[in-house]
Amino acid sequence: MPVLIFFEWSALLVACTAFPIGIQLHSYNDLRQWPQLLVKIPLALNGGLFSVKVDFESLNEHGEFLLTHNSALEQVRYNTSAELLQQLAEMLETSSDLRIRTALCFKQSAEMTPDACDGSPGSRKWLEAVDTFFDAAQALVNQSDHRLEFVLDGYAQPEGCLRHRWEPWNATFIPGSEPSLALFTDQLQYSRYSVLNPSSASISQFRLLEIANFGKFQAGGYPLQLWETDEQERLLLFDHEFVDWRSDLDFAMHNVVNFDPAMWQVWTAEVTRTAWNHDVAVRGHAAQPVLLSIAPETWLVLYRADKATHYIGLTGSLIGGPPHVQFTGRTAVRLSSASVYNSDVWGLTENLVRYEVQRDKLEWKETIPLEEEIVNASKLRSSALGLVVGSADGDVVRLYVVSPTTGAVQGRLAVSWFPGNLEEFDFVDAGGRFLVVASNGSHAFVSFNSGDWSILGVGRSPSLSIGSGEDPVIALLMDGGYCFDSNSLHWSSEVKICDARPVACREVLTYTVGPLSDWEQVADQGVPVTPCGVLVHGSYDFGLRPSAVVTATDQGVVVMDVHQSVEGGRDLCGCGAPRSRVQGGLVLDAFVLGQRRARLPHVGLVGVSPVVHLVIVAVVAVLVLAIVLRTRCCCRKHADQ
């Protein structure tokens, strides 16, 4: 599977990113996803680290572990521990400066008893399988010049007869599940507990750990790993809590998540300040938003409200927080679509309307009648050929190249429609060849250069944007999508991620991104998009009617949108719970895709004094040892979620 490499992060991102919040991908057991993860995961925020956790459950006939969170089923062909090593070796060979940390979550499978040290046939078989994997994995670690690291989790913790087994691999420490003294000391048998792994179920437990200065772990060289919420508000609660506490310590925290890395970028934007998830102030109940890039780091949002089209001029940078409002206003006519052509903003009614962008407003310049043959005009896009008007006429999508001076038709392209009732469509011009995506209300289809239609998958309200260059990047955003990555699907053993059958959900926003050449391949093959295909695909937020802008920059491929807000505050579609918002508003999202290898600078902040530290540790040690923190760990039970 080819790995789509876009761009590297710029030095600006590395210099300006000050918040130590990163990500670990949890239960990514379908290895076919991993090539796309190198594009999706923000390695710069992770200090250049690709951090992932897989689940080792039962054994196959070859003595290899099956990668599944819950009990393996005979009818499912899971990836194996041997295939994991092969995947890691390919990734390390492809990228010479990539660092990978892989946590191995061992489940209590049918082969073993609760005590791996009881000498039973099942335990001996399990220990032999882990030994065999360890030998092969450690050989790969040595070959990689130690750019690869494994961490023990679950039933492979270094206790009892496992205390010195599989050294030098370290292990996670889960408060309430591991010996409490290991929070404070490396003495006795506790030296290999190196990764603090608290649950997001209890903020009070987390605050107790803060009082304890996170014990020995704040100086241990590993980020704290907070698992495994899929609620945006709870995620932000812990992230803000950690950032506020951390003002005097050089220490990082990784959010352990099952949902899509792009959604993680969006949901944590107000903390990391390297993405956007920004509420746009609007007048009335906003609908049918349009996002336009009118200049470098300058955008225009148009939307319908109160039977008029309103606009908002925005300026800013993806690095450092949300954009600033430069101007607002409304047009004299209601626009059905808009585009930028020759630095002017063009709107579509039954005519063409040209506006000039000024410092504080859009200035109307002229209205140009369209030829009468254009009926049901609903889309307006700029092109190297001129302005292109799109219309839906029954089962046919028609594109007209029109003169920006006279409105006369200068060229025509008809694309026949067969998959069902045409509801919505969008298109982009790739050097005189048109890529068209249309939806029948539940599924989306793609046609390239007036060719046959091929199914993309579930989705509606398509919005396309194209970059520049010989093989420009094209981004498709839709609502009515499907979350391939979620807690429920990652925990399930019934189907591997990319074999799941997508079911449309109205509020799920999805992205599909790749160069034109890959879009041609997908349109030709007719294979639905998944997180395992040639086009990078996933879900990034929840809302309605997204409008896309894609920009290739030194930071990577920046995907932006404005969309109608949905209520949120609850689990939507089994994908997670976005924060609560008022319906009828607009949300501006942005995230970055790319091969990001730059590393964040060392933040040399001053820690607390040794005396104060000892006092805090002594006091809190008494508290912690007196409290049994029994939080339930999904990694401790093979079928607890």
JOURFEN-V139173 format. One record per backbone hydrogen bond with DSSP energy under -1.0 kcal/mol. CO is the residue of the C=O (numbers start at 0). NH is the residue of the N-H. If there is no record, write none. Layout:
BEGIN
CO_NH / CO_NH
END
This chain:
BEGIN
9_13 / 10_14 / 11_15 / 12_16 / 18_20 / 19_252 / 21_254 / 23_256 / 24_52 / 26_28 / 28_30 / 29_32 / 32_36 / 33_37 / 35_38 / 35_39 / 36_40 / 38_593 / 40_42 / 42_47 / 43_46 / 47_98 / 49_100 / 50_24 / 51_102 / 52_27 / 53_104 / 55_106 / 57_65 / 59_62 / 63_59 / 64_80 / 65_56 / 65_67 / 72_75 / 75_77 / 78_66 / 79_83 / 80_84 / 81_85 / 82_86 / 83_87 / 84_88 / 85_89 / 86_90 / 87_91 / 88_92 / 89_93 / 90_94 / 94_97 / 98_49 / 99_148 / 100_51 / 101_150 / 102_53 / 103_152 / 104_55 / 105_154 / 106_108 / 108_111 / 114_117 / 119_123 / 120_124 / 121_125 / 122_126 / 123_127 / 124_128 / 125_129 / 126_130 / 127_131 / 128_132 / 129_133 / 130_134 / 131_135 / 132_136 / 133_137 / 134_138 / 135_139 / 136_140 / 137_141 / 138_142 / 139_143 / 140_145 / 141_144 / 146_99 / 148_101 / 150_103 / 151_171 / 152_105 / 156_158 / 158_161 / 159_162 / 165_168 / 169_151 / 170_193 / 170_194 / 172_196 / 173_176 / 173_177 / 178_181 / 179_182 / 180_183 / 180_184 / 182_215 / 186_189 / 189_192 / 191_170 / 191_193 / 194_172 / 195_224 / 197_226 / 201_205 / 202_206 / 203_207 / 204_208 / 205_209 / 206_210 / 207_211 / 208_213 / 209_212 / 211_214 / 213_216 / 215_218 / 216_219 / 223_253 / 225_255 / 226_199 / 229_576 / 230_234 / 231_235 / 232_236 / 233_237 / 234_238 / 235_239 / 236_240 / 237_241 / 238_242 / 239_243 / 240_244 / 241_245 / 245_248 / 248_250 / 251_223 / 252_21 / 253_225 / 254_23 / 256_25 / 259_263 / 260_264 / 261_265 / 262_266 / 263_267 / 265_268 / 267_270 / 267_271 / 268_272 / 272_319 / 275_589 / 277_587 / 286_303 / 289_301 / 291_299 / 294_297 / 296_315 / 297_293 / 297_294 / 298_313 / 299_291 / 300_311 / 301_289 / 302_309 / 303_286 / 304_307 / 307_304 / 308_330 / 309_302 / 310_328 / 311_300 / 312_325 / 312_326 / 313_298 / 314_323 / 323_314 / 326_312 / 328_310 / 336_347 / 338_345 / 340_343 / 343_340 / 344_354 / 345_338 / 346_352 / 347_335 / 350_348 / 351_367 / 352_346 / 353_364 / 353_365 / 354_344 / 355_362 / 360_357 / 362_355 / 365_353 / 367_351 / 370_373 / 378_389 / 380_387 / 382_385 / 385_382 / 386_401 / 387_380 / 388_399 / 389_377 / 389_378 / 390_397 / 392_395 / 394_416 / 395_392 / 396_414 / 397_390 / 398_412 / 399_388 / 400_409 / 400_410 / 401_386 / 402_406 / 406_370 / 407_402 / 410_400 / 412_398 / 414_396 / 423_438 / 425_436 / 427_434 / 432_429 / 433_448 / 434_427 / 435_446 / 436_425 / 437_444 / 438_422 / 438_423 / 441_458 / 442_439 / 443_455 / 443_456 / 444_437 / 445_453 / 446_435 / 453_445 / 455_528 / 456_443 / 459_478 / 462_476 / 464_474 / 471_515 / 472_466 / 473_513 / 474_464 / 475_511 / 476_462 / 477_509 / 478_459 / 480_504 / 485_489 / 486_490 / 487_491 / 495_498 / 496_499 / 504_507 / 505_479 / 506_542 / 507_480 / 508_539 / 509_477 / 510_537 / 511_475 / 512_535 / 513_473 / 514_518 / 515_519 / 516_520 / 517_521 / 518_522 / 519_523 / 520_524 / 521_525 / 529_532 / 535_512 / 537_510 / 540_508 / 543_563 / 546_561 / 548_559 / 550_557 / 552_555 / 555_552 / 556_592 / 557_550 / 558_590 / 559_548 / 560_588 / 561_546 / 562_586 / 563_543 / 566_580 / 571_574 / 575_571 / 576_231 / 577_568 / 581_584 / 583_285 / 584_564 / 585_279 / 586_562 / 587_277 / 588_560 / 589_275 / 590_558 / 592_556 / 593_595 / 602_604 / 608_612 / 609_613 / 610_614 / 611_615 / 612_616 / 613_617 / 614_618 / 615_619 / 616_620 / 617_621 / 618_622 / 619_623 / 620_624 / 621_625 / 623_626 / 627_629 / 628_630 / 632_635
END
